Amino acid sequence: MTLEQITERRDTPLGEGQYVVHDTDQLRLPYLPDPLARGAALVFYDAGAPHTLREPRVVQTVVLRYAGEWPEVEPLRLVVEPGGELGAHRVGNRVVVTVPPGEQVRVAMSSALDETDLAVLGLWRAHLASVPGTDDEDAPARAVLARAAANGWFWWLTPAADLRLVHAVRRPVRPPELEALRVGVRVPDLTAVGLVGVVDVHGPSTERLVLEAAWEEWVDDVTTGAPVRVRRQDVVLSSPVQPDERYGLLHLVDAVLGGQDGTVPVVSHRAIQTFPDTHHRRVTYTPRGLTRYAEFFPPEELPAPDDPALAGAPRELTVVSAARPAAPDVRDVVPLLLWEETTEPDQPFALRRTRRSGARVWLGRPWYSSGDGELLAVVVSTDADLPPTVASRWAKDPVQATGVPGSTMLPPLVDPAELLVNTTAGAVVEPRPGRPVTNLRPVRLVDVAGEPVVLVLGYQPEYHPGRGEWFVDVAMDPGESLWPFVRLAVARYQPDSLPDRELSPVVTADWVQPLPERVATVSRRTEETVRVTVTGAFGLTRLRTPDADGSTDAADAVLRLSRELFVTVQEAPADAAADLEWVDHARVRLPLVGVAGVRATWSGEVELPEPLPLATPGTSTRFRVLVEEYEYFDADPLDGPKTGEPSRAERLVYADHVPL
């Protein structure tokens, strides 16, 4: 209500919530002032801690005297300005208080009197402090009360008006920051997670603390065509912040501890996140702060709740799995071919191709029963007392005279020592095909009598969209044993789990025979020829004295009874449209040239149908060499009764082709 309106409606009192607004820097009072009011008393009742003074008014109270004499008393003008720190000064009748951004100051404003004027007030004369006592020890206390009454401390004598000096901001002065955060509580088989940490928050400008969680995870829904990567979000807490809060605790309960004696309170914010399951996941937690002064601004001027300026630095935590994974659904296990190709070391005109050995385990959907990072573990142990279905085993092929496994307890898995060497400096190394992604780790079998400890190697599953199944490649190194029988014991393995929750029940796969490893080198010596050399373990399937066939090498003659290697030069016609249209030229048998234990080397040279320029093999689209290995077995006679001299059966056990 303006002065003109007051003048026009002089006899009309102000309504509830109405107040007078003066638009002038220096006001002349339109009414007679209180003759006993000598000034304005400002009581800053939050000030003074932790002082213990007999007269707290020396810190909390400011008395501002009015200029002029009654009835021409000049009023004071209180001005609030922004500033870097809390401060105040008086210039004439103008009282300026500077308030830092986001801060506020509470003050009670009342009239100040002269102590000599208290005697004319009946309320004061009725107070015991105004009656002189006979005990001199009461005099200091009465003096303190008299000064407090004159300085506007008593509501029943000089009623006060409460003011709040505010430097409002649209967003907190600084976003909350997570000084520390970790998973404090993870109970087995429960989905809830209790977080523990410390958050740095600007209490004067922050009305509410919000902790958001975001993560990505794989979801393998069998009703969909393939597993998908999805993004999840959650609000862990939305908790009020105390105006004087500096550091808040993230814990299991909401609580405010202390603060009654003038100390800074310790505030605990309940930080319990409930997930839809017990899975392992990597979760990013982001703190956000909401301004305490939203009512001071129009809604369109306030930042959006997801404004990056409201967020502190995120922190990523590992939430471990709280339940055992489900047992894997093993559909099949088959021999695996792992091919490697590189230039022959120290020979630029030669190409080396290696066929590694292994097995592929096919697994039914769904995967990720324990969340991201779920692996397939191959379980091994040297404990002969274990049940035969909880650890992997291997054995020699009875029809092969070949190297014997040193122990049937440990299958010929590729040693993960190479992986450990590559990761000692903390570098991330992509695992080679068929290699484990973890080293050997001890795990307790909680569902087996006695809870024995076994060793597991973790392998990363891959999804095959064509078959709609998962598979795991397990590389093997049979060494000098040809065609060993291997039976893998496998389980789902979640490395990021609570103790004794890492491994699922163990499932035994079918027996499988990994194919023999072979290392073949194709080299060019002249433009007219190509040399092929093959090395690998061998086994004897037909033990007898070889027939006289003109061979000058007895070892070659003996080995030829069980296996032979052939090399064929092939040419693609100019109009060839399919791989079956290649034309064979020269075909020669590779003779045995070296034996070391049960490993053999075959090598031979083949003439080309026409001279070719010397170059590293592997680029020609016209000529190639085909390498084949046949293994021979005794079989029943093809015709007649099944007696007498056995016939010979053969099977192709190794084949490869290399462009020239």
LOFINU-885346 format. One record per residue: residue in three letters; x, y, z of N, C-alpha, C in turn. Coordinates in steps of 0.1 Angstrom, whole numbers, plus 5000, padded with zeros to 4 digits. Layout:
<sites>
alaXYZXYZXYZ...
</sites>
This chain:
<sites>
met500949885000500050005000500950125000thr500650214991501550334989501050444999leu501850555000501550665009500250735004glu500050744991498850814986497650734990gln497750604989496550524993496250535008ile497350535016497150555030496450695033thr496850795026496250925028494850925024glu494550865013493150865009492250775018arg492850675024492050585033492650585047arg492750705052493450725065492850635076asp491550625076490950555088490750405085thr491350355074491150205071492450135075pro492350035085493549965089494049865078leu495349835079495849735070495249595072gly495049525061494549385062495649285064glu495249165067496249065070497149045057gly498449045059499349025048499649145040gln499049255043499349385037500449455044tyr501249535036502249615042502449735033val503149835038503349965032504649955024val504650005012505950005004506250155001his507450195005507850335003508950334991asp508750414981509650414970510550534970thr511050564982511950674983513150634992asp514350694989515450664997515450725011gln514850835012514750905025513350935028leu512850865038511350875042511150975053arg510151055051509651135063508451075069leu508551045081507450965088506151035086pro505050965082503751025081502951015094tyr503650975105502950965118503951005129leu503451015141504351055152505050935157pro506350935159507050815164506850795179asp507250675183507150645197508150735205pro507750805215508650905221509750825229leu509550695233510550625241511550555232ala511250535219512050465210513250545206arg514450515210515750585208516450535195gly516050415191516750355179516150215176ala516750145167516350015163517349915169ala516949805175517749705180517649575171leu518849535166518849415157519549305165val518749195168519249085175519548965166phe520748935163521148825155521248695163tyr520148635166520148535176520748405172asp521248385160522048265156523548295159ala523948415162525348445163525748415178gly527048405179527648385193528348255195ala527848145189528448015192529948015186pro530847955194530747875206531047955218his530948095218531348175230530448145241thr530948155253530148135265530248265273leu529448365270529548495276528348515286arg528648595296527548625306526548725299glu527048805290526148895283526248865268pro525548775262525648735248525348855239arg524648955244524249075236525449145230val526649125236527849195231528249145217val527749015214528048965200526748965192gln525548945198524348925191523549045188thr523849155195522949275194523649395188val522949465179523449595174522349695176val522649805182521749915184522050035175leu521050065167521150175157520350295161arg521050405166520350515171519650595159tyr518450655162517850735153518450875153ala518450935141518951075140517751165142gly518051285147516951385149516351375163glu515551485166514851485179513351475177trp512751415187511251395186510551535185pro509651555176508951455168509551435154glu510651505151511251495138512351385138val512051265141512951155141513051095127glu514351075123514551025109514650875110pro513850805101513850655101515150605095leu515350475097516550405091516050325079arg516950305070516650225058517650105058leu517049985058517849865058518049815044val519249795039519549755026520349625026val519949525018520649405017521249395003glu522649375003523349364990524149234989pro524449194977525249074976526749104979gly527449014984528849034988529548904989gly530848914989531648794990531648725004glu531348805015531348755028530348835036leu529848785047528848855055529548985062gly528849095060529349215066528249325067ala528549435073527549545075528249675078his527649785074528149915077526950015076arg527150125083526050235083526650355078val525850415068526250545062524950635064gly525050725074523850815077522750725082asn521650745075520450665079520350535071arg521350495063521350375055522150275061val521550155064522250045070522349935060val523549905056523849805045524349675051val523749565047524249435051524549355038thr525749305037526149225026526049075029val525449005020525148855023525748775011pro526648675014527148595003526048514996pro526348474984525348394976524948274983gly523648254984523048134990522948145005glu523448245011523348255026522148335030gln521748325043520748405048521048425063val520448535068520748575082519348605088arg519148545100517948575107518248685118val517248775119517448885128516048925134ala516048955147514849005153515049165155met514049235149514249385150513149445159ser513649515169512649575179513149715182ser512449785191512849925195513849915206ala514850015206515750025217515450145225leu515650135239515250235248516550285256asp516350395262517350435272517050365285glu518050315293517750245305517050325315thr517250465314516550555324515050555321asp514650525308513250535305512450405309leu513250305314512550185318511550205330ala511950305338511150325350509750375347val509450425335508150475332507250365327leu507850245325507050135320506550045331gly505250025332504649945343505049805342leu505249745330505649605329507049585335trp507849685333509249675339509249685354arg508449785359508449805373507849685380ala507049605373506449485379507449365379his508549385372509549275371510449275383leu510849165388511749155400513149225397ala513549235384514849295381514849445384ser513649505384513549655387513549685401val513349585410513249615425514649595431pro515149705437516549695444516549585454gly517549505455517649395465518549435476thr518549355486519449375498520749305496asp520749215487522049135485522749195474asp524049245476524849305466525149215455glu525149075457525548985447524548985435asp523249025437522249035427522349155418ala523149255422523249375414523749355399pro524849275397525349255383524249185375ala523449095380522449025372521349125369arg520949205378519949305375520349405365ala521649435365522249535355522149465341val522449335340522449265327521049265322leu520049235330518649235326518149375321ala518649475328518249605324518749645311arg520049615308520649645295519949565284ala519649435287518949355277517549415274ala516849455284515549515282515649645274ala516549725276516749845268517149825254asn517849705252518249675238517249585231gly516049575235514949515228514949365228trp515449305239515549155240514149095244phe513349165251512149105258510949135249trp510349025245509149035236507949105243trp507949085257506749135264506949285267leu508149345264508349485267508449555253thr509249505244509449565231509249455221pro508049435216507849325207508749335194ala509249225189510149225178509449175166ala509949215154509549165141510749075136asp510448955132511448865127511748895112leu512948915109513348935095514348825091arg514348795078515248705072515948775060leu517248795061518048865051518548755042val518148745029518448635020519048685008his520148605004520748624991520348494983ala519148504976518648384970519448354957val519548224954520248184942519348074935arg519448064922518547974914519047834915arg520347814918520847674920521847684932pro522147574938523047574950524347644946val524947704955526247774953527247674947arg527347554952528147454946527347324946pro527547234936526847114937527347024947pro526646924952527146834962528246744956glu529246704964530246624959530446504969leu530546384963530746264970532246254974glu532546284987533946274992534346124993ala533446044996533645894998532345824995leu532445704989531345624987531745484984arg531045394991531245254989530045174992val530045044988528944964992529144905006gly528344945015528544915029527844785033val526644755027525944635031525444565019arg525744435017525244355007524944215013val523644185015523244065022522943955012pro523543835015523243725006521843705002asp521543684989520243654984519143764986leu519643884989518643994990519044094979thr518044174975518244264963518644404968ala518544434981518844574986520344584988val520844714986522244744988522344874997gly523144865007523244985016524545055012leu524445185009525645265006526145335018val527445355019528045435030529045535023gly528945655028529845755022529745895029val530445995024530346125029530146215017val529146315019528846405008529146545013asp529846625005530146765008528946845002val528146915010527046985005527047125011his526547225003526447365007525047385013gly524947355026523647355033522847485032pro523447605033522647735032521847745019ser522447695008521747714995521147584990thr521347474996520847344991519647295000glu518447284994517247245001517147095002arg517647024991517446884990518646814983leu519046704988520046624982519446504975val519846484963519346374955520546294950leu520446164952521446074947520845984936glu521345994924520845924913521845804909ala521245694905522045584900521745554886ala522745514878522545484864523545374861trp523045274853523945164849523445104836glu524345034829523944954817524144804821glu523344724815523444584817522844504805trp523344384804522844294794521644224799val520644214790519344144793519144034782asp519143914785518943804776517543744778asp516643804771515243754772514943654761val514643534764514443424754513343454745thr512443544748511343574739511743674728thr512943734729513443824719514543754710gly514843814699515843754690517243744695ala517643834704519043834708519143914721pro520243894728520443974740520644124737val520144204746520244354743520944424755arg521544534752522144614762521144724766val520744734778519744834783520444924793arg519845044794520245144804519145164814arg519645154827518645164838519045294846gln517945344853518145464862517345444874asp517745504885517045494898517445614906val516545654915516845764925516945694938val518245694944518545624956517945694968leu518145834968517645904979517246044974ser516246104981515946244980515646294994ser516646365000516646385014516846535017pro516046595026516246735030517646765036val518146885033519446925038519247025049gln519947015060519947115070520647245066pro520047365070520647485066522147505070asp522547445081523947455085524747325083glu524247245074524947125070526147145061arg527247085065528447105057528846965051tyr528946865059529246735055528146645059gly527546565050526446475053526946335052leu526446245060526746105059525646035051leu526145935043525245845036525245715043his524145675049524145555057522745485056leu522345405066521245325065519945395071val520045505077518945575084519045725081asp517845795082517845935082517845985097ala518846075100519046115114519746245114val519546325124520346445127520846435141leu522146435142522846415155523546535159gly523346585171524046695176523446825171gly524146935173523647065168522947145179gln522547085190521747155200522647255208asp523947225209524747305218525547405209gly525147435198525847535189526847475180thr527047335181527947275172527247245159val528047215148527447175135526847035136pro525647015132525046885134525646785123val525546665127525946555118524646495112val524446505099523246465093523446335085ser522646235088522746105081521546095071his521846065059520846045048520745895045arg519545845045519245705042519545675028ala520545595026521045555012520945405010ile519745355008519545215005518845204991gln519545124982519045104969518544964967thr517344954962516744824960516644794945phe517344694941517444654927516344544925pro516044524912514944424909515444284910asp516844264912517344124913518644134921thr519344024922520544014930521844024921his521644074909522744064899523944154902his525044124896526244214897526044314886arg526444434889526444544879527444654884arg527844734874528644854877527644974876val527545044887526545154889527345284891thr526845384884527345524885526445604893tyr526945654904526145734914526545884912thr525445964910525646114908524846184918pro525546274926524746364935524246484929arg523046524932522446654927521946734939gly521946864938521446954948520347044942leu519247064950518147154946518247274954thr517947394948518047524955517047534967arg517447604977516647624989515647744986tyr515847814975515147934973514247924960ala513647814958512847804946511647894946glu511147924958509948014959510248154956phe511548194955511948334952511948364937phe511848254928511948274914510748214907pro510448274895509448214886509948074882pro509047974880509447844877510247834864glu509947924854510747924842512147964843glu512548034854513848084856514747974864leu514147874869514847774877515447674867pro516647614870517147514861516347384862ala516447304851515747184850516347084860pro515646984865516146894875517346814870asp517446794856518646724851519746814845asp519646944849520647034845522046994850pro523046984841524346934846524947024857ala524547154857525147244867524747204882leu523647124883523247084896523946954901ala524646894893525246764896526746774900gly527146694910528546674913529146574905ala530446544908531146444900530646304903pro530446224893529946084895530945994901arg530545894907531345784912530745644908glu531645564903531245434899531645324909leu530645244912530845134922530545004916thr531144894921530744764918529844704928val528644674923527644604932527744454929val528244384938528544234936527244164936ser527244044929526143954929525943894943ala524643884947524343834960523843694960ala523643634949523043494948523943414938arg523843284939524643194930523943194917pro524843184906524243184893523443044891ala522643044880521942924877522942834870ala522642704870523442604863523342624848pro524542614841524442634827523642524820asp523042554808522342464800523242414789val524042314791525042264781524242184770arg524242234758523542174747524442074739asp525742104737526542024729528042064732val528941974728530342014729531041944716val531742024708532341974696533742014695pro534541944687535941984685536042124678leu537042194681537142334677538442344668leu538342424657539442454649539842604651leu541042624656541542764658542742784649trp542542874639543542904629544343024632glu545643024631546443134632547343144619glu547543264614548343284602549343394605thr550643374601551643474602552743444592thr553543544589554743524581555743434589glu556343334582557343254588558443334594pro558743314607559843394614561143384606asp561743494603563043504596563043454582gln561843444576561743394562560643474555pro560943584548559843674543559143604531phe559743504525559043434513558343314518ala557943304530557243184535556043234544leu555043154544553843184552553543064561arg553243094574552942984584551542994588arg550842874587549442864592549442744603thr548842784614548742684625547342654629arg547042524630545742484634545842444649arg545242524658545242484672544142394675ser544242334687543242244692542342304702gly541142244704540242294714538842234712ala537942284720536542234720535542354721arg534442344715533442454716532242394724val531842474734530742434742529542514739trp528442454734527242524731526342534743leu525742654746524942674758523642734754gly522542684761521242744759521042874766arg520142954760519643084766518743054778pro518643154787519343284787520643274795trp521443374792522743394800522543514809tyr523543544817523543664826522543634838ser522543514843521743484855522243554867ser523543604867524043674878524543814874gly524143864862524443994858525643994849asp526044124846527144144837528444074842gly529244034833530543974836530443824840glu529243764837529143624840529943544830leu530743444835531643364826531243224827leu531743144818531642994819532942944825ala532942884836534142834842534342684839val535542654836535942514835536542474848val535942374854536342334868537442224867val538542244874539542144875540042114889ser540542004892541041974905542041854904thr542941844914543841734915543441634926asp542241664932541741584943541041464938ala541741344939541141224934539941174941asp539641234953538541184961537241264957leu537341354948536141434944535241344936pro533941374937532941294928533341324914pro533241224905533741234891533041334883thr531841384888531041484880531341624883val532241654892532441794896533841854891ala534641774884535841824879536141764865ser536841834857537141794843538141674843arg538041594833538941474832539441464817trp540541394815540841354801541541214801ala541641154790542241024789542740994774lys543640894773544240864760543240784751asp543340804738542540734728543040584728pro542340484731542840354731543240294718val542840354706543240304693544540374688gln545040464696546240534691547440494700ala548540464693549840444700550540584700thr550240664711550740804711551140834725gly551440964727551841014741550640994751val551040954763550040934774549941054783pro548741094786548641214795549341184808gly550041294813550741274826549741254838ser548641314837547641304847546241314841thr545341224844543941234839543141334846met543741394857542941494865542941634859leu543941664851544041804846544041794831pro542841834825542841844810543841934804pro544141914791545141994785544742144781leu544242214791543842354789545042434786val544842544778545942634776546242704789asp547542704792548042764805547742914804pro547042964815546743114815547943194819ala549143134821550243214825550543334816glu550343314803550543424793549743544796leu548443514799547543624803548043694815leu548543624825548943694837550143784834val551043734826552243814823551843944816asn550843934807550444054799549744154807thr549144114819548344204826548944254840thr550244224841550944254854550944404856ala551044484845551144634846549744694846gly548744614847547344674847546744694834ala547444664823546944694809545844594806val544944634798543844554794544244484781val544244354781544744274770543544194765glu543244204752542244124746542643974746pro541843894751542243744752542243694738arg543143604735543243534722542043434721pro541643394709540543304708540743174716gly539743144723539843014731540543024744arg541143144747541943154759541043204771pro541343164783540643214795540843364797val539843424804539943564807540243584822thr540343484829540843484843541943384845asn542643404856543643304859542943194868leu543743094871543142994880542843044894arg541543024898541143084910540442974919pro540742964932540142864940538642914944val537742814943536342834946535842724954arg535042744964534442644972533142584966leu533042454965531842394961530842374972val529942474974529042474986527942364985asp527742314974526642214973527242064972val528442054975529141914975529541884989ala529341764993529641725007531141755010gly531341815022532641855026533041995020glu532242045011532542175005534042185001pro534442094992535842104987536142224979val537442254978537842374970538442324957val537942384946538442344932539042474926leu539642454914540142564907539242584894val539042714891538242744879539042844870leu538742824857539242914847538042974840gly537943104840536743174834536943204819tyr535943174811535843194797534743284793gln534943374784533943474780532943414769pro531643394772530743344762530443444751glu530043394740529643474728528343424723tyr527543514718526243474713526243454698his525643344693525543304679524143334675pro523943444667522543474663521943374654gly522743304646522143204637521543084644arg522243034654521742924662520842964674gly520943094677520143134689520743074702glu522043054703522642994714523943064717trp524343044730525743094734526742984732phe528043024730529042924729530342984736val531142884740532442914746533442834739asp534542894735535642824729536742804739val537142674741538142634750539342584743ala540442664742541642614736542342514744met542942414738543642304745545042284738asp545942224746547242194741547542044745pro547141954737547341814740548741764741gly549641854737551041814738551341704728glu551941594733552341474725551241364725ser550041404730548941304730548041334718leu547841234709546941254698545541204700trp544541284697543141244698542841204713pro543141294723542741254736541241274738phe540641194747539241214751539241314763val538441424762538341524772536841534776arg536641534789535341564795535341684804leu534741794800534741924807533641924817ala534041974829533042004840532942154840val531742214838531642354836530542404846ala530642534848529642604857529642754853arg528542814856528542964855529443014866tyr530143124863531143184873530943334872gln530643394884530543534885531743584894pro532743644888533943684897533543784907asp532543874904532143984913530943934921ser531243864931530143804939530543804954leu529543794962529743764976530443634978pro531243614989531843484991530843374991asp531343264984530543134983529343154974arg529243264966528143294957528643304943glu529943264940530543284927530143174917leu529943054922529842944912528542874913ser528042844901526742774900526942624903pro525942544903526142394903526942354891val527742254892528642204881527842114872val528042124859527442044849528541974841thr528441844838529441774831529041764816ala529941804807529641794793529941654788asp529641634775529941504769531441494766trp531941374764533341354760533541404746val534741464743535041524730536541494728gln536841474715538241454711538741574703pro539541654709540141774702541041724690leu540941794679541741764667543241784669pro544041704662545441724663545941864659glu546941914666547442044662548442024650arg548442114641549342114629549942254626val551242254623551842374619552342354605ala551842434595552242424581552842544576thr553942534569554642644563554742624548val554342724541554442724526555442824522ser556542784516557642874512557942864497arg558542974492558942984478560442994478arg561042894471562542894469562842934455thr562142894445562342934431560942974425glu561043024413559743064406559042944401glu559642824400559042704395558542614405thr558842634418558442534428557842604441val557242524449556742564462557042444472arg557442484484557842384494556742394505val556342274510555342264521555942184532thr555842234544556442164556555342164567val555042044572553942024583554641954595thr554242004607554741944619553641924629gly553641814636552641794647552841654653ala552141634664552141504670551541394662phe552041274663551541164655551141044665gly550340954659550040834666549940714656leu550240594661550240484653548940404655thr548240374644547040304644547140164639arg548140134631548340004625549839964627leu549939874637551339824641551639694634arg552539704624552939584616554239614609thr554839514603556039544595555639594581pro556239704577555739754564556239674553asp555439674542555839604530556939674523ala557739604515558839664508558339744497asp558439874497557939964487558940064482gly560240034484561240114479561640234488ser560940244500561240354509562640334515thr563440434516564740424522564740464537asp563640514542563540554556562540464563ala563140384572562240284579561140354587ala561440474594560440544601559340594592asp559740644580558640684571557840574567ala558440454565557640344560556640294571val557140294584556240254595555140354597leu555440484596554340584598553340594587arg553840554575552940564563551740464565leu551940354573550940264575549740324583ser550040424591548940494599548540624594arg549340694587548940834582549840874571glu549240954562550041014551549541154548leu550441234544550141374540550441394525phe549541474519549641494504549441644502val550141694492550041834487549641834473thr548641914470548141934456548142074452val548742104440548742234434547442254426gln546642354429545342374423545342514416glu544542514405544442644397542942674395ala542642794396541242844394541042884380pro540142824372539842874358539443024358ala539643084347539343224346537943254349asp537043164345535543184347535043114359ala535943074368535442994380534543084389ala533343024392532443104401532243034414ala532842914416532642844429533942774433asp534142744446535342684451535542544445leu534442474441534542344436535142334422glu535342444415535742454402537242454400trp538042454412539442454411539942324404val540942334396541542224389542842174395asp542942044397544141984403545241974393his546442004397547641974389548441864396ala549641894400550541794406550041764420arg550141634424549841594437550941494442val551541534453552741454458552541424473arg553141314477553041274491554241344498leu553941394510555041454518555741344526pro557041334523557841234531558141274545leu558341184554558741214568560241254567val560541364573561941414573562541434587gly561641414598562241434611561241384621val561741324632560941274644561641314656ala560841374666561341404679560341364689gly560641254696559641194705558441144697val557241194699556041164691555641274683arg556541364679556241474670557041454657ala556341474646556941444633556941564624thr557841564615557841674605557841614591trp556941654582556841614569557141734560ser557941714549558341824541558541774527gly558141854517558441824503558241944494glu558741924481558642034472557841994460val557042084455556142054444556342154432glu556342104420556542184408555242254405leu555442384401554242454397553942434382pro552742454377552442434363553042534354glu553442654360554042754352554842844362pro555942904358556642994367555843104373leu556043134386555343244393556343334399pro556143464399557143554405557243524420leu558443534425558743504439558043614448ala557243574458556543664467556043584479thr555743654489555243584501553843514498pro553743394500552443324497551243394505gly550043374499548843424506548143534498thr548543574486547943674479547343634465ser547843524460547343484446545943444446thr545243484436543843434434543743324423arg544843284418544843194407545343054411phe546443054419547042924423547042914438arg546942794443547042764457547442614459val547942584471548242444474547342394485leu546842274483545942204492546742094500val546742104513547442014522546341924528glu546641784528545641694533546441584541glu545841544552546341434560545341324562tyr545641204559544741094560545240994571glu544340954579544640854590544040724586tyr544840614587544440484583544140394595phe543140304594542740204604542540074598asp542739964606542339834602540839824603ala540239754593538839744592538439604587asp537239564589536839434584536939434568pro537139304563537239294548535939354542leu536139414530535039474524534039364518asp534639254514533739144508534039014516gly533138934516533238804521533138794536pro533538684542533438674557534438764564lys534038804576534838894584535938824591thr536738754583537938684588539038714579gly540238674584541438684575542038824576glu542838864566543538994566542539104566pro542739204575541739324576542039414564ser541039484560541139584550541539724557arg541839824548542239954554541140054552ala540740124563539840234562540640364565glu540140474559540840604561539840714564arg540340814570539540934573540541054572leu539941164567540641294566540641364579val541841384584541941444598542541584598tyr543041624586543641764585543641804571ala543141924569543141984555543242134556asp544042194547544142334546544642374532his544342494528544742544516545342684518val546442714510547142834511547342894497pro546843014495547043084482548543114480leu549043104468550443124465550643274462
</sites>
